[in-house]
Amino acid sequence: MAATLLLDRTQWDLCLTSTGDIAVAVEPYAQEQDVASECRLILGEAWYDTTIGIPYITDILGRAVPVQLIKEYLVAAAKRVPGVANVTVYLSSITARGLSGQVQFNGGATTL
């Protein structure tokens, strides 16, 4: 069973347990959170591998980008998470400064 550090859903920052320890998320939520993290990762932002991420700043935000291309970026990002397959992206809003929607996959779904 995979685990990941639990992130607050509004601030996207670490959470603490009631005893002050760093909280850990386990399956199935851990996989959903990992998919959300991959979909939020900006290209070049991960210090351990600057080749992964979505080119939000250079190719997407503030530009007229085909919706299908954005979906392809999000599908590829979700599939980087171990065990994730059968990814479907539903976008509900695209603006010059952001996007929202849902990424569904074989293990669950996450909101963008």
N, C-alpha and C positions, 0 to 999 in steps of 0.2 A: 504494500500500500504506500503510495507516494504522499509526501507531506510538503508543505511550503509555508513560509511565514505568512501569517494572517494579516491582510491589509484592510484598513477601514474603508468602507464602501464610498464614503463621501470625500475624504481627504486623500485616499490612496496612499496612506502612510501606515507604519507598523502599529499593531494593536498590542496592548498588554493584558495579561491575565489579572485576575483579582489579587494575586500575590505579587504583582509587579514584574513577572517574567514576560519575555516576548511570546506572544500567542502563536500557535501553529494551527494551520488549517489542514485537514485530512480529506481523503476522498469521500464523497464525490465533489465537495466544494473546492478542494485544492485544484482539481483539473479545470474547473470553470474559472477560477481566479487566474490560473496560469494562462488560459486562453485570452482572458481580458487583458492581462499584462502584455502578452505578445502583440495584441491588436493595438495597444496604446504605445508601444515602443517606437520611438522616432529613429529613423535610420541614423546610425553613428552614435546613438546615445548609450548603448551598452558598452561599458569600458572593457569587458573581456572579449568582445567580438563586435567591432564597429561595422561589420558587413551585414549584420541582421537589423531588421526593423523596417518600418514603412516610411517611404520618402514623403511624409506629410509636408514638411517645410519646402522642399525643393520642387515637388511635382504635384501636390494636391491642393493644399490650402491656398485660397486666393486665386485659383485658376479654374478654368472651365475644363474639367476632367470628365471623361465618360464614366458613368456610374458603374458600368461593368468592370472597368479597370480598377476602381476603388474596391469593388467586391473581390476581384482576383487577388489584390494585395492582402486583404483581410483573410481570405481563405488560406493563402500561403502562410500567413502568420499563425493562424490557428493550427495548421497542420505541423508546425514546428514543435508543438507540445506532444510529448510521448503519449501514445494511445488514442490520439484524436484522429478521426476519419469522418467521412460523410458530412463535410462542412457545408452549411447553407447560410448565406448572409442576407438579412433583410434590413435595408436602410429606410428609416422613417423620416430623416431630415438631413439635408446637406446644405450648409451655408458656407460663406467665404472663410469663416473662422472655426468651423467645427462640423461634426457629423454625429448622428445618433442612429441607433438601430439595435439589432440583435444578431448574434452569431449562434447558430444551432449546430450541434454536432452529436455524434453517437453517444457521448456520455452526459449530455445536458445542454445547457444554453447559458449565454452570458450577454449582458446588456452593455452596449457601447455608450 
